[in-house]
Amino acid sequence: MSSRSFDLYKKNLRGLYVELNSNGFKEFISCKILLKENYPIHVICIYQSPNSTVVNNESLNIFLQKVYQLKGEILILGDLNSP
């Protein structure tokens, strides 16, 4: 379990912490928000250092490929310093 956390409050909205298989990429936090009829929106915040290594870049690419396979909507936010 990660030491990262989030707070989410909205009447009739349920947020769940989601532990994603990140393939070694560690600079993210994610949650799944369930809307009516349990329709999910995955919110993922990512940080990629401007000094990121090739290995870390590859791990991020693999991680994003897994994220894109999630069911529901996907919202990716963050600071993605592209190499």
Secondary structure as a PSIPRED ss2 file (coil, helix, strand):
# PSIPRED VFORMAT (PSIPRED V4.0)

   1 M C   1.000  0.000  0.000
   2 S C   1.000  0.000  0.000
   3 S C   1.000  0.000  0.000
   4 R C   1.000  0.000  0.000
   5 S C   1.000  0.000  0.000
   6 F C   1.000  0.000  0.000
   7 D C   1.000  0.000  0.000
   8 L C   1.000  0.000  0.000
   9 Y C   1.000  0.000  0.000
  10 K C   1.000  0.000  0.000
  11 K C   1.000  0.000  0.000
  12 N C   1.000  0.000  0.000
  13 L C   1.000  0.000  0.000
  14 R E   0.000  0.000  1.000
  15 G E   0.000  0.000  1.000
  16 L E   0.000  0.000  1.000
  17 Y E   0.000  0.000  1.000
  18 V C   1.000  0.000  0.000
  19 E C   1.000  0.000  0.000
  20 L C   1.000  0.000  0.000
  21 N C   1.000  0.000  0.000
  22 S C   1.000  0.000  0.000
  23 N C   1.000  0.000  0.000
  24 G C   1.000  0.000  0.000
  25 F C   1.000  0.000  0.000
  26 K C   1.000  0.000  0.000
  27 E C   1.000  0.000  0.000
  28 F E   0.000  0.000  1.000
  29 I E   0.000  0.000  1.000
  30 S E   0.000  0.000  1.000
  31 C E   0.000  0.000  1.000
  32 K E   0.000  0.000  1.000
  33 I E   0.000  0.000  1.000
  34 L E   0.000  0.000  1.000
  35 L C   1.000  0.000  0.000
  36 K H   0.000  1.000  0.000
  37 E H   0.000  1.000  0.000
  38 N H   0.000  1.000  0.000
  39 Y C   1.000  0.000  0.000
  40 P E   0.000  0.000  1.000
  41 I E   0.000  0.000  1.000
  42 H E   0.000  0.000  1.000
  43 V E   0.000  0.000  1.000
  44 I E   0.000  0.000  1.000
  45 C E   0.000  0.000  1.000
  46 I E   0.000  0.000  1.000
  47 Y E   0.000  0.000  1.000
  48 Q E   0.000  0.000  1.000
  49 S C   1.000  0.000  0.000
  50 P C   1.000  0.000  0.000
  51 N C   1.000  0.000  0.000
  52 S C   1.000  0.000  0.000
  53 T C   1.000  0.000  0.000
  54 V H   0.000  1.000  0.000
  55 V H   0.000  1.000  0.000
  56 N H   0.000  1.000  0.000
  57 N H   0.000  1.000  0.000
  58 E H   0.000  1.000  0.000
  59 S H   0.000  1.000  0.000
  60 L H   0.000  1.000  0.000
  61 N H   0.000  1.000  0.000
  62 I H   0.000  1.000  0.000
  63 F H   0.000  1.000  0.000
  64 L H   0.000  1.000  0.000
  65 Q H   0.000  1.000  0.000
  66 K H   0.000  1.000  0.000
  67 V H   0.000  1.000  0.000
  68 Y C   1.000  0.000  0.000
  69 Q C   1.000  0.000  0.000
  70 L C   1.000  0.000  0.000
  71 K C   1.000  0.000  0.000
  72 G C   1.000  0.000  0.000
  73 E E   0.000  0.000  1.000
  74 I E   0.000  0.000  1.000
  75 L E   0.000  0.000  1.000
  76 I E   0.000  0.000  1.000
  77 L E   0.000  0.000  1.000
  78 G E   0.000  0.000  1.000
  79 D E   0.000  0.000  1.000
  80 L E   0.000  0.000  1.000
  81 N C   1.000  0.000  0.000
  82 S C   1.000  0.000  0.000
  83 P C   1.000  0.000  0.000
